[in-house]
Amino acid sequence: MTPLNIEISRNAEGWPEALDARADVAVRAALKLAKPRITGAAELSIVLTDDAEQQELNRDWRGMDKPTNVLSFPQIEPFGPVTGILGDIILARETLEREAVEQGVSLEDHFTHLVVHGFLHILGYDHLEEDEALAMEGLETQILASLGVADPYAEE
């Protein structure tokens, strides 16, 4: 497999160190199961931040003045070749912790889900239209199952 360098940086306190390995495994599983065309060495940035910074980014880039769980900033064309700098995935700790409690899942599993979700956005997947959402959610579910994480979209 082509080399993929995943840089993880912490812009906020309180992120468990063990999540670095989870992020690495999640991205590699997504890369394997999404089957993009890989044409060279690639680099991905994952930033672990807090709600305050995430709210600023969400406001400045999406016009939504509130924190959100994950933001993706792709640097490659949608469904284009995977090579070079792929982009950034940015996660907000407080939002992830709150959502994990609300959903009754572990922080680790919710984090894994959102890393996969963010990475699929980097590759070009989206969920604005229903057919796109179904395709993206189906792939997310498949990737998460390969990692032993329950389907986040399953009805209770």
C-alpha positions in Angstrom: 0.0 0.0 0.0 1.1 3.5 -0.7 2.6 5.4 2.2 0.1 7.5 4.1 1.4 9.9 6.8 -1.2 10.9 9.3 -0.2 13.9 11.4 -2.2 14.3 14.6 -2.0 17.6 16.5 -3.7 18.8 19.7 -4.9 22.3 19.9 -6.7 21.6 23.2 -6.2 19.8 26.4 -8.1 16.7 27.5 -7.8 14.4 24.5 -6.9 10.9 25.5 -3.5 9.8 24.0 -5.0 6.4 23.0 -7.2 8.1 20.4 -4.1 8.7 18.1 -4.0 4.9 17.4 -7.7 4.8 16.9 -7.5 7.6 14.3 -4.7 5.9 12.4 -6.6 2.6 12.2 -9.9 4.3 11.3 -8.4 6.2 8.4 -6.5 3.2 7.0 -9.7 1.1 7.2 -11.6 3.8 5.4 -8.9 4.0 2.8 -9.0 0.2 2.3 -12.8 -0.1 2.0 -13.6 3.1 0.1 -11.1 2.0 -2.6 -10.1 5.3 -3.9 -7.5 5.5 -6.7 -4.2 5.9 -4.9 -1.5 7.4 -7.1 1.3 8.4 -4.6 2.4 9.1 -1.1 -0.2 11.0 0.8 -0.5 13.1 4.0 -3.5 13.8 6.2 -3.8 16.2 9.1 -6.1 15.4 12.1 -6.5 18.3 14.5 -8.0 17.6 18.0 -9.4 20.9 19.3 -12.1 22.3 21.5 -15.6 23.7 20.9 -14.3 27.3 21.0 -11.9 26.9 18.1 -14.3 24.6 16.2 -17.0 27.3 16.5 -14.7 29.9 15.0 -13.8 27.5 12.1 -17.4 26.6 11.5 -18.4 30.3 11.5 -15.6 31.4 9.2 -15.8 28.6 6.7 -19.4 27.4 6.8 -21.3 30.5 8.1 -22.6 28.6 11.1 -21.8 30.3 14.4 -21.8 27.2 16.6 -19.5 24.3 17.4 -19.8 21.1 15.5 -18.4 17.6 16.0 -16.2 17.3 12.9 -15.1 19.6 10.0 -13.2 18.4 6.9 -11.2 20.5 4.6 -10.3 18.4 1.5 -7.3 19.4 -0.5 -7.9 16.9 -3.3 -10.7 16.9 -6.0 -13.8 14.9 -5.0 -13.2 11.2 -5.9 -9.9 12.3 -7.5 -6.6 10.5 -7.1 -5.3 10.1 -3.5 -1.8 11.6 -3.5 0.0 14.5 -1.8 -1.7 16.6 0.9 -5.2 15.2 1.3 -6.6 17.7 3.8 -7.5 18.3 7.4 -10.0 16.7 9.7 -10.8 18.8 12.8 -12.7 17.4 15.8 -14.1 19.2 18.8 -13.6 17.4 22.2 -16.6 18.8 24.2 -19.1 18.1 21.4 -17.8 14.6 20.9 -17.9 13.9 24.6 -21.5 15.2 24.9 -22.7 13.3 21.8 -21.1 10.1 23.0 -23.0 10.4 26.3 -26.3 11.3 24.5 -25.9 8.4 22.1 -24.9 5.9 24.8 -21.6 5.0 23.1 -18.0 5.2 24.2 -15.9 8.3 23.3 -13.6 6.0 21.5 -16.3 4.6 19.2 -17.8 8.0 18.5 -14.4 9.4 17.8 -13.7 6.5 15.4 -17.0 7.1 13.6 -16.3 10.8 13.2 -12.8 10.2 11.9 -14.2 7.8 9.3 -16.9 10.3 8.5 -14.4 13.2 8.1 -12.1 11.1 6.0 -14.9 10.1 3.6 -15.6 13.8 3.2 -11.9 14.3 2.3 -12.3 11.6 -0.4 -15.4 13.3 -1.8 -18.4 11.7 -0.1 -21.2 14.0 1.1 -24.6 13.7 2.6 -26.5 16.8 1.2 -28.8 14.7 -1.0 -30.6 11.6 0.3 -28.9 9.2 -2.2 -25.5 10.6 -1.3 -26.3 10.3 2.4 -27.4 6.7 2.0 -24.2 5.8 0.1 -21.9 7.6 2.6 -23.7 6.1 5.6 -23.6 2.6 4.1 -19.9 2.9 3.6 -19.3 4.3 7.1 -21.3 1.4 8.6 -19.2 -1.1 6.6 -15.9 0.5 7.7 -17.0 0.8 11.3 -18.1 -2.8 11.3 -14.6 -3.9 10.1 -13.3 -2.1 13.3 -15.8 -3.6 15.7 -17.8 -0.4 16.0 -21.6 -0.6 16.0 -23.7 1.0 13.3 -24.2 4.6 14.4 -27.2 4.9 12.0 -29.1 1.9 13.3 -32.6 2.6 14.6 -33.1 1.9 18.3 
